[in-house]
Amino acid sequence: MTQDLRSFLDLVKRCKPDDLVIVSREVDPAYEITGLVVKLERERRRPIVVFENVKGSRFPVLTNLHATRSRLAAAINAAPDGMLTTYLHAMERPIPPRVVPTGPVKEVVLTGERVSLYDLPQIVHHERDAGPYITAAISFARDPEHEIWNCAYNRLMIQGRDRTSIHLTIGKHLWEFHKKAEALGRPLPVAFAIGVHPAVALGALAIGSIDEDERAIMGGLFGEPLELVQCETSDILVPAHAELVIEAEILPHERVAEGPFGEFTGYSLGERQREVVRVNAITHRQGAYFHDISVAHLDHLLLSTVPIEANLYRAVRAMVPSVRAVRVPAPFTCYVSLEQRAPGQAKNAILAVLGSDLYIKRVVVVDQDVDVFDDRQVTWAMATRCQPDRDLLVVTHARGSDLDPSAPQDGYTAKWGVDATAKPSLDAYTPRHRVPREVMERLRLEDFGL
């Protein structure tokens, strides 16, 4: 399987040409790129968009790559309704990466005074953003003390020619790596890949224990080892077929003002002190695409949904084997359907979800006859199978997301679960009304002119 972004674009061109739009007119990277994506979304259009002529930069900008489930499914050779199974297979049968001597990402190598982040498109996404942000950067880093690797998405605010700030989520793995390096008084080497095949992006968002290697999950999604090359200025390994790589280090004991920035929650979160990144080199392909993610829109939200659902399904299945489906319909929210075979399993499922994902704040558990992909059915179950004084579970003083604007402190929050299953059991509950099955099977709308 090819491992570069361009081969995936070729696949889209062949199979669904309307899903790739080229814009040759000049576009201002301040607000206009995000604005056009928002307008397309309002018209229920979600094509990949390539802006060939970006004001102030020679790099074309590619955006909206992940805005449909069908495109993400095609990237991992799965049907849209089979992505969960495919992703779980990759998590359970990871394929370790392979180091290769070189790759397309080394076609242009910039070091020293030739490094300038100002040569990249200076994209400002929302009106209150403090400045230009890089939103599609996947970090590759190694534990300072062990052979443990981590990949993740981290937003970078451009602060100078060779400086950015970085948002490190408290308690996440890259934050842990940096804390270890900082305690030793050392910078943490890191590299950021921009413009990768969607399978790499999906693998980077895998949620598991700190010793699980996301690079091997990427290999599991490809069905072959991910090809990596060594950086020019460190021993960090990066995807050989990326469009662009920023080689850098997160400095110890330095902080800088970062934000406000419009995040996935739909809110513009205010200025905070963040860690500082020093850039040592930039390597890229000839004619590289600069990938941008439109934060808080479908391009952003759908990409993260698939890995989160797979991780939560795995966590619930360990506690309640009869789990049927898991869905993440909105920020901080999870729906679970299961066949409750013993009293209390719905509560166990709630606890499993809350304990396995830092970001989840609200969990709703329903019976197997409720489709969690239909919001109306979930709301109906909450209204007709739930008593608040009996079926609500509230956990106080928990660690959550530092991007939650309702949290009184930076990610120190409360979480809650709703047991919307029938009591004492679905079989013993008031029966649902329905048209007889045999009637539904023989009726055809076209026979009645409908």
N, C-alpha and C positions, 0 to 999 in steps of 0.2 A: 504493500500500500504506500502511495506517495505521501510524504510527510510535510509538504510545504503549502502555504496559503494559496499560491498561484495554481497549483493543481486542483485545489478545491474550487477556486473560481472558474476554472475550465469546466469542471463537472457541472457547476450551476449553469454556465452558458449553454452546455449541451442539453441538459435535461429540462431546464426551466429558464429560458433566455430572458423572460420578463422580470426575473428576480435579480437582475444585475443592470444597474443604470449608470451610465457614464455622463458626468456633467463637465462640459468644457468651458463654460462661462466662469469668469473669475468669481471666487467666493471669499468673503472676509472671514477669517477663522474666529473672530470675536462674534459669537452668538449666531451667526448665519448658518453654520453647519448643524448645530443642534436645532435651530429654528426650523430648518427644512425637514429634518427628521420628524419633528413634532407635527408639522403640517401633513406629512405623508401618513403618519400614524392616525391622525384624526380622520383621514379618508380611508382608513383600514388598508393602507398599502404599506408593505414592509420590505421593499427591495434592498439589496446591498447597494450602496451608493459610493461611487468613486468620483471625487472632486479632483480633476486633473490640474486645475489652475487655482492654487491657493495663495492668496495675497501674502507676500513676505517670505515665502519658502519655495524651494524647488521640489519638495516632496509632495506627491499626490496624497490626498487623505482618503482612506477607505473607512466607511462606517456602516452601521446597521447590519453587520455581518451575522449576528446571532438572533435576529429579531423574529424568527419563526421556528417552531418545534420541528417542522419538516426538514429545514436546512440542518439543524443540529443532528437530527436523526440520520440524515444522509451522510453526515461527516463521520459517523461511527458505524455506518453500514447497518442501520437498524430501521425498523418501521417506527413511525411516531409513537404508537402505543406500546412499542417494545423497548423503548430506551432504558427504562428502569432495569429490565432483565439484563440488557447488554452492559449497562454500567456496573451492576452488581457482579456480573461475570468478570469484568476487568478488575474490580476490587478484590475478588476472591482468587483470581488467577493472574496476578501481575506478571509482567515480563520485564526483567531488569534492562536498563539502557545499555547502549554500546557506544564506546568512544571511538570516533573516527579522526583521521589526521586533519582534515579541513572540510569546509563546506561553503555553500553559497554566501552565508552571512559574513564570510571573510573577504569578499570581493573588494570591499573598500575598508581600509583601516585608518582611523583618525586618532592620534594621540597628541599629548602635549598641548601646544598653543593652537593646534588645528581642531581641538575639541570646542564646540560651542553649541549649547542647547538652544541658543537663539536661531540657529539654522533650521531647527525643527518647526513645524507649524505651531504657532502660538495660539492654541485653541482655548477660548473662554466660553464656557458652556451656559452659564446662567447669569442674570444681571447682578447678583450680589457676590459672585465669586471674586476672591481677592486677586486673581490673576490667572494666567494660563496654566492649565493642568494637563499632565499626561495620565490618561485614564485606563489605557489598555496595556500597562506594563506588568508582566509576570515576573516576579522575583525568583531567582535561583540562588540559594545560599546553603551553607553547611554549618552544622553545630561546631563551635570553636574547639570542643573537647572530644567529639566523637564523630564517627563516619555516618552521620545522620543528615539527610538532605531535606530541604523544604522548598516547595513552590507555592506561590500565592499571588493574588492580585493586590497591589498596593498603589494607592494614588500618590502622584508626585506633583508638587507645586514647584514650577520653575522659579528659582530664587536668584539665579545668576548664570554666567556663562558656563560654569562647571559645578553649580550647586542646585540642589533641590531640597525641599523638606519631604518627609515621608510619613504617611499615616500608618502606624503600627498599632493594631488592635491589642489592647491589654489582655494578656493571657494566651494569645495565639503563639504559634511556633516561632515565627520570625522575631517576634517581640522577646521570646525566651532566648533565642540565639544572641540577640543584641545585648540583652541584660548580662549574659555570661561574658561576652567580649568586653563590655563596658566595665565589669568587675575586674577584669584583667588589665584594664587600661588600654585596650587595643581596639582599633576599628574592626568592623565586621565586613569582610569582603562579600559583595553581592553583585549580581548582574541582572539586568532587566531585559527580557525578550519582548519585542513589540512586532506584531504582524506574524501570527503563527496559525497553523492549521487548527480548526475548531476542536479537534480531538485533544490537542495540547491544552487548549483553554479549558475544556471540560475536566481534564485530568488535574489541572492545577487547582481546581476548586474542590477536589475530594476532601472529605472531612474524616479524619481518623486519628489514631494515636500518633504521637510525635515521631515514632520510629517507622511509620508507614511511609513509603517513598512514592510521592505523587508521580515521579518520572516513570516508575514501573507501571502505574495505573494508566498513564498515557500509552505505554507500550501495549498494555492489555487492550486498550481501545483501538489501537492500530492493528493489533494482531502480530506485531513484530517489535523488536527493540527500538526505542527512540534513539536516534542518532545525535550524539553530543560532540561538541568540540571544546577545547580548552580556551579560556579567555586569553587575551594578549597581555594583560597586566596582573593577572591572578591565576590561581589554579581552579577557579570556579568553572564548571562545565555548563554549557548552554546549548540550545537546539541548533544543530548545524544548518537547518533550513529556515530559520527565522528571517524575516525581512530586515530587522535591525536589532542590535543589542547595545545597551548602555552598560559599560563596565564601571563599577563604582565601589564605594565602601561607606558604611554608615558609621559616622564618627562618634567616639565616646564623649560623654559629658558635654555635648553641645546641643542646644535647642534653639529654635527660631519660631517666630510667629507664623502660623499657617491658618488659612481660612479667612473669612467664611467660604463654604463650598456647598453647592446644592447636591445632596446625597440621595441614595436610593429610597429613603423614607419619604421623599417629596418635600423636604424642608431644607432651608439654607442654614446649615449649622455654623456657629460662630467661630471666631478666632481662638486658637489654642496653641500652646507651645508643643512643637513636634521635633522629632529627631532630624538630624542634618545628614544629607548624602553628598559626598564629593565624587564627581565623575572623573574617571581617569582615561577612558577611551570610549569611542563609539565605532562600531563596525556595522556594515550593512551591505546588502546586495546592490548591484547596479540597478538604478531606477527603482529603488525600494519604495514600497507603499508604507505610509505612516498610518497605523491603525488607531482609530479613536472609537471609544465606546460612549454612546449618549447616555450618561448616567441618569438613573431613575426612569428610563423608558424601556420598552420591550427588549431592545438590544442588550441591555444590562440585566434586566430582571429574569428573562427566560434562561440566560446562560447559567446563572447561579442556581436556578430551581432544580435542574436535573440532578446535580451532585448532592444537593441537600436532601432531596427526596430519597435518593438511594441510601444515603447514610442513615436517615431516620427510619427507613424501612428495615434496614439491617439491625438497628438498635431495638426497635419494637419487636422484631421477629425473635430476637434472643430472649425476650421476656414473655412474649405472647405469640407462640408459633402460628396461631390461626389468624394473624393479621392479613387483610385482603388488599388494602391500598393505602398509600400515603400521598398527600398533596400539600404543597406550600402555595397557597393562593394569593398571599399578600405579605408585606414585610412583617417579620416576627411572628408569623401565624402558621399553624400546621393543622391539617385535618387527617384523621386516621379512621379507617373502617376496619372492623374485625368481627369475627364470629366468637362471641363471648361464651365460652364453654364452662366457665366457673365464675362465681361471683367475685368481683374485685379486679378482674383482668383489665377493664377499661381504665381504672385508676393506675394500674401498673403500667399501661401503655402511656398514660400522661407523664408519669415519672420517668419512663425511659426516654421520651422525647425531650423533656426539659433537661435531663442530665446529659444528653448527647450532643446538644448544639447550643453554643453560647448565645446565639442570636434569637432563638425561639422564645417568645414570651407568652403566647397564647396557644393552647392545644384544645381541639374539639374532637372527641371520640364518638363514633356512631356505629350502629350495627351494619352488618354486611348487606342489608337490603337498601342502604342509603348510598347514593353515588356521590363520593366526595368531590368529583369534578363538576358537580351541579350545585352552585351556591344556594339555590332555592331549596333543594332537598336537605342540605345541612341545616339551614335556618329552620326549616319545618321540624326536623328532629329535635333541635334545641328547644323549640316552642312546645312540642307535644310529648317529649320523653324525658324532660329534665325539670327537676325542682331545685331552685337555687340554694335553698338551705340544706339540701342533701347532696347535691351533685357538683358543687363548685369546690375546687381545690386551689388555695392561694398559698404561694411560697414567697415569703418576704426576705429581704436582705440577700438577694442572689446577685451573682455576677452576670450581667447581660451585655448588650451592645453599647459602646460609647457613642454610637450614632443615633441613639434613641432620644429624641428631644424631650420626651416626657420624664426621663429619669432625673431625679433630684440631684444626683451626683453623676460623675463620668462613668456611666455603665453600671452603676450600683442600683439595682432595680428590684421590682417584684414581678412574679410570674403567676399565671393562673391556667387552670385546666377545667374543661367542662365535660362531664360524663353525660353525653346525650344518648346513651343506650337505653333500651327498654328494660324496665324492672318488673319482676325479678329476672325475666328472660324474654327474648323476642318471641319464643313459642307461646309463652304464657300471657303475653300482652294483648291488649285490645287489637283485633285483627284489622288490617288495612282493607279498604274497599277496592274493588277492581272489576273491570269488565271480564267476563269469563275468557279464559285463555283460548278456547277453541273459536270463539267469536273473533277475537283479535287476529287469530291466524288466518281466518278465511276472508276477512274484510280487506278490500283493496280500494283506496281512494279513487283511483281512476274509473272503477266500475260505477261510481256515483257522480262522475263528472267533477270531482274535487281535485 
